[in-house]
Amino acid sequence: MTKRIFNFAAGPCTLPLSTLEKAAAEFVEYGGSGMSLFEMSHRGKQYDAVHNQALESLREVFGVPDTFEILFLQGGATLQFGMVPMNLRAEGKTFEFVNTGAWAKKAISDAKKVGPTRVVWTDEANKFTRMPKAAELKAGADAAYLHVTSNETIGGIEFSEYPDTGAVPLVADMSSDILSRPVPFARFALIYAGAQKNLGPAGNTIVIIRKDVLEQCREDMPAYLAYKSHVPDKSMYNTPAVFAIYMMKLNLDWVKSVGGLAEMDQRAGRRAGILYSAIDGSGGWFRSPVDAASRSRMNVVFRLPSEELEEKFIGEAGKAEMSGLKGHRSVGGCRASMYNAMPVEGAERLAQFMADFQKRNA
């Protein structure tokens, strides 16, 4: 393949070319078997090896302690909005939430259908322009858990420091920044994430749950919705998302080959630094609406002086082989999403285009 554009869309994510090429080479026939991996039984030895390697690689690369179970589920983070409260509900306890934007609000909405729910912090009055500081968050004594969304893709804000909730379980939706930086697992009870931002294609959902929390989970619900159903057979209670898990395994191989989690963290900082420098150095022509301390490294949101200029900017960027820069329909503006496989060159190309566009249109 000789041509690859830069994909700045919010998801699904850009994947490494080497990962795509490896998958293409193995797609029709896997391991000399005379058939595709995606035609084989998910109970067979060849897929079993892929599945177990994906579990082991995620634990290794992300640094998941042995005190946690890793589950591969389906339904995206959206299903977890309901599964988390269903599994962690307890008599006399309240689900607590930090409302940081669109995705947190969806999780809150589903939790309300399961049991008593309380929002302990929100920035909605300011249109979700910042994350709370860790010191601003304190879980209630009657909290079943405190839920945070680590990165809001629409608002372009990200937690820089997670709260310490003590004995109250801390739950996080990390769909859009998982595997982009180290995580202090000692603070968390449960982490979940759709895989389609940093880990691979859509279809696989990651749940990382502390074993002592898992033991306390409810079982009085449909079997698939109970976390305990998925542990004995290593997330093969039902047919897993074979293709998505295989692709995640290849993607984790790539992460390991280029330097692991530390390298993903370093690249994320470089990419974001390049774009925020371009915004801050434009004399206010480009502007980021979010608080500087809460700026997301995954989703850089920005505005131009007018909506007409924003439309022109997005159109011309597309012709310059940079796609997906239109902001979410609920907030408008522009958004550059840069997940793990986005080359630093992509951020450099966009920053140069921004400078050139300003010169031509200011």
C-alpha positions in Angstrom: 0.0 0.0 0.0 1.5 3.3 -1.0 -1.0 5.9 0.4 -2.3 6.3 4.0 -4.1 9.5 5.0 -4.1 10.8 8.6 -7.3 9.8 10.4 -8.2 12.2 13.2 -11.7 10.8 13.7 -12.9 10.1 17.3 -13.3 6.4 16.6 -12.8 3.8 15.5 -9.1 4.4 15.8 -6.2 4.5 13.4 -4.3 1.1 13.5 -0.6 0.6 12.7 0.0 -0.3 9.1 2.1 -3.3 10.2 -0.9 -4.6 12.2 -3.2 -4.3 9.2 -0.7 -5.9 6.9 -0.2 -8.9 9.3 -3.9 -9.4 9.5 -4.3 -9.2 5.7 -1.6 -11.8 5.3 -3.3 -14.2 7.7 -6.9 -13.4 6.9 -7.7 -16.1 4.3 -5.5 -18.9 5.8 -4.3 -19.0 9.3 -1.2 -21.0 10.4 -1.2 -23.3 7.5 -4.6 -24.7 8.5 -6.3 -24.3 5.1 -8.9 -21.9 6.6 -9.3 -18.5 8.2 -9.1 -18.1 12.0 -12.5 -16.5 11.7 -14.0 -19.7 10.3 -12.6 -21.9 13.1 -14.3 -23.0 16.3 -13.6 -20.6 19.1 -13.0 -23.7 21.2 -10.2 -25.0 19.0 -6.5 -24.9 19.9 -5.5 -22.2 17.4 -8.0 -19.6 18.5 -7.5 -20.6 22.1 -3.8 -19.7 21.8 -4.7 -16.3 20.2 -7.3 -15.6 23.0 -4.9 -16.4 25.8 -2.1 -14.5 24.3 -4.3 -11.4 24.0 -5.2 -11.7 27.7 -1.5 -12.2 28.7 -0.3 -9.3 26.5 -2.9 -6.9 27.8 -1.9 -7.8 31.4 1.8 -7.4 30.5 1.6 -4.2 28.5 -0.9 -2.4 30.7 0.7 -3.6 34.0 -2.4 -5.2 35.3 -1.7 -6.7 38.8 -2.5 -10.4 39.5 -5.2 -9.1 42.0 -7.4 -8.2 39.0 -9.3 -10.3 36.5 -9.4 -9.3 32.8 -12.6 -9.9 30.9 -13.3 -9.7 27.2 -17.0 -8.8 26.7 -19.2 -7.3 24.0 -21.6 -4.4 23.9 -19.0 -1.6 24.2 -18.8 0.8 27.1 -22.5 1.4 26.5 -23.4 -2.0 27.9 -21.1 -1.4 30.9 -23.2 1.7 31.8 -25.8 -0.9 33.0 -23.6 -3.9 33.9 -21.5 -2.0 36.4 -24.5 -0.8 38.7 -26.3 -4.2 38.2 -23.2 -6.1 39.5 -22.1 -3.7 42.2 -25.5 -2.7 43.6 -26.0 -3.3 47.4 -28.8 -2.6 49.9 -28.6 0.9 51.3 -25.9 2.0 48.9 -26.0 4.7 46.3 -24.2 4.9 43.0 -22.0 8.0 42.9 -20.9 9.8 39.7 -18.6 12.6 38.6 -20.4 14.3 35.7 -17.8 15.5 33.2 -19.7 15.4 30.0 -21.6 13.5 27.4 -20.3 10.0 28.2 -20.6 10.4 32.0 -24.2 11.5 31.5 -25.0 8.4 29.6 -23.6 6.2 32.4 -25.5 8.2 35.0 -28.8 7.8 33.0 -28.5 4.0 33.0 -27.4 3.8 36.6 -30.6 5.6 37.6 -32.6 2.8 36.1 -30.9 0.3 38.4 -30.8 2.1 41.8 -30.3 5.3 43.8 -27.8 7.5 42.0 -26.1 10.7 43.1 -23.9 13.2 41.2 -21.1 14.4 43.5 -19.5 16.9 41.1 -20.4 18.5 37.8 -19.2 21.3 35.6 -22.3 21.3 33.4 -22.9 25.0 34.2 -19.6 25.8 32.5 -20.3 23.4 29.5 -17.8 20.8 30.9 -14.6 22.7 30.3 -12.6 21.1 33.0 -12.1 17.9 35.1 -12.3 18.1 38.9 -9.1 18.1 40.9 -8.6 15.0 43.0 -9.0 17.0 46.2 -12.5 18.1 45.1 -13.9 14.6 45.1 -14.9 12.7 48.2 -17.0 9.6 48.1 -19.9 9.3 50.5 -20.0 6.8 53.3 -23.1 5.1 51.6 -21.5 5.0 48.2 -21.6 1.6 46.4 -18.8 3.1 44.1 -17.6 6.4 42.7 -17.6 6.5 38.9 -15.4 8.7 36.7 -14.9 9.0 33.0 -11.2 9.3 32.5 -11.4 11.1 29.1 -14.3 12.8 27.5 -13.9 12.6 23.8 -16.5 15.2 22.9 -15.4 17.9 25.4 -11.7 17.2 25.0 -10.9 16.9 28.8 -9.0 14.3 30.6 -8.2 13.4 34.2 -4.6 14.3 35.1 -4.9 12.8 38.6 -7.4 10.2 39.9 -9.0 10.6 43.3 -8.2 8.3 46.2 -11.6 7.0 47.4 -10.3 4.9 50.2 -12.6 2.0 51.0 -15.2 3.1 48.4 -14.6 1.3 45.0 -13.4 3.6 42.2 -14.8 2.7 38.8 -13.6 4.3 35.6 -14.7 4.3 32.0 -11.3 4.5 30.2 -12.6 3.9 26.7 -10.8 6.7 25.0 -7.4 6.8 26.8 -6.8 3.2 28.0 -3.2 2.1 27.3 -2.0 5.6 26.6 -0.4 6.1 30.1 0.3 4.1 33.3 -2.6 3.7 35.7 -2.4 3.6 39.5 -4.3 0.3 39.8 -4.1 0.5 43.6 -6.8 3.2 43.4 -9.2 1.3 41.2 -11.8 -1.4 41.8 -13.0 -1.7 38.2 -11.9 -0.3 34.8 -13.8 -0.7 31.6 -13.2 0.3 28.0 -14.4 -0.2 24.5 -11.4 -1.4 22.5 -11.9 0.8 19.4 -9.8 3.8 20.4 -6.4 2.6 21.5 -6.6 -1.2 21.4 -8.0 -2.3 18.1 -11.2 -2.4 16.1 -14.7 -2.2 17.5 -16.3 -5.3 18.9 -14.4 -6.1 22.0 -14.9 -4.6 25.4 -12.3 -4.7 28.2 -13.3 -5.1 31.9 -10.6 -5.1 34.5 -12.0 -5.9 37.9 -10.3 -6.5 41.3 -10.9 -10.0 42.5 -12.2 -9.0 45.9 -14.8 -6.7 44.2 -15.7 -9.5 41.8 -16.4 -11.9 44.7 -19.0 -9.4 46.0 -20.8 -8.9 42.7 -24.4 -9.9 42.3 -25.5 -12.9 40.4 -29.3 -12.4 40.4 -29.5 -11.2 36.8 -29.4 -12.7 33.3 -26.2 -14.8 33.1 -24.4 -12.8 30.4 -24.8 -9.6 32.5 -23.1 -11.1 35.6 -19.3 -10.6 35.6 -18.9 -13.9 37.5 -20.3 -15.8 34.5 -17.2 -14.8 32.4 -14.4 -15.7 34.7 -14.3 -19.5 34.8 -13.8 -19.9 31.0 -11.6 -16.9 30.5 -14.3 -14.8 28.8 -15.6 -17.6 26.6 -19.0 -18.0 28.3 -20.4 -17.4 24.8 -18.7 -17.0 21.4 -16.2 -14.1 21.9 -15.5 -11.3 19.4 -12.9 -13.4 17.6 -11.8 -10.9 15.0 -11.6 -8.0 17.4 -9.6 -10.0 19.9 -7.2 -11.3 17.3 -6.7 -7.7 16.0 -6.1 -6.5 19.6 -3.5 -9.2 20.1 -1.7 -8.0 16.9 -1.9 -4.4 18.1 -0.5 -5.3 21.5 2.4 -7.1 19.7 3.0 -3.8 17.9 2.9 -1.8 21.2 5.5 -4.1 22.7 7.7 -3.9 19.6 7.9 -0.1 19.7 8.6 0.3 23.5 5.4 -0.6 25.4 3.3 1.6 27.6 6.1 4.1 28.3 6.4 4.8 24.6 2.7 5.2 24.2 2.7 7.7 27.0 5.6 9.6 25.5 4.1 9.7 22.0 0.7 10.9 23.4 2.5 13.8 25.1 4.4 14.7 22.0 1.4 14.7 19.7 -0.7 16.8 22.1 2.1 19.2 22.8 2.5 19.9 19.1 -1.1 20.8 18.6 -1.6 22.8 21.8 1.5 24.8 20.9 0.0 25.5 17.5 -3.2 26.7 19.2 -1.6 28.7 21.9 0.9 30.3 19.4 -1.8 31.5 17.0 -2.5 34.7 18.9 -6.0 33.6 19.8 -7.0 32.8 16.2 -7.3 29.2 17.1 -8.5 28.7 20.6 -9.1 25.7 22.9 -12.3 26.1 25.0 -11.1 23.8 27.8 -9.1 24.6 31.0 -5.4 24.1 30.3 -5.0 21.7 33.3 -7.7 19.4 31.9 -6.7 19.3 28.3 -7.0 15.9 26.7 -4.1 14.3 25.0 -6.4 12.0 23.0 -8.9 14.5 21.7 -7.8 18.1 21.0 -10.8 20.3 20.5 -10.5 23.8 19.1 -12.4 26.7 17.5 -11.7 29.1 14.7 -13.0 32.7 14.6 -16.2 31.7 12.8 -18.2 28.6 11.9 -17.7 29.4 8.2 -14.0 29.3 8.7 -14.3 26.0 10.6 -16.2 24.5 7.7 -13.6 25.7 5.2 -10.8 24.4 7.5 -12.3 20.9 7.7 -12.9 20.8 4.0 -9.4 21.9 3.0 -7.9 19.6 5.6 -9.7 16.7 4.0 -8.3 17.5 0.6 -4.9 17.6 2.2 -5.4 14.0 3.4 -6.3 14.8 7.0 -9.8 13.4 7.8 -12.2 13.3 10.7 -11.5 16.8 12.1 -15.2 17.9 12.4 -16.2 18.4 16.1 -19.0 16.4 17.6 -22.4 17.6 16.3 -23.5 18.6 19.9 -20.7 21.1 20.4 -19.4 22.0 16.9 -15.9 23.3 16.2 -13.0 21.1 15.3 -11.5 18.0 17.0 -8.3 16.1 16.4 -8.4 12.7 17.9 -4.9 11.1 18.2 -4.9 7.6 19.6 -1.9 5.3 20.1 -1.2 4.4 16.5 -1.4 8.0 15.2 2.1 8.9 14.1 3.7 12.0 15.5 4.1 13.1 11.9 0.3 13.4 11.8 0.3 16.0 14.5 3.2 17.8 12.8 1.3 17.8 9.5 -1.8 19.2 11.1 0.0 21.9 13.0 1.7 23.1 9.8 -1.7 23.1 8.0 -3.2 25.2 10.8 -0.4 27.8 10.5 -0.7 27.9 6.7 -4.5 28.2 6.9 -4.3 31.1 9.4 -1.9 33.0 7.1 -4.3 32.6 4.2 -7.5 33.4 6.1 -6.7 35.7 9.0 
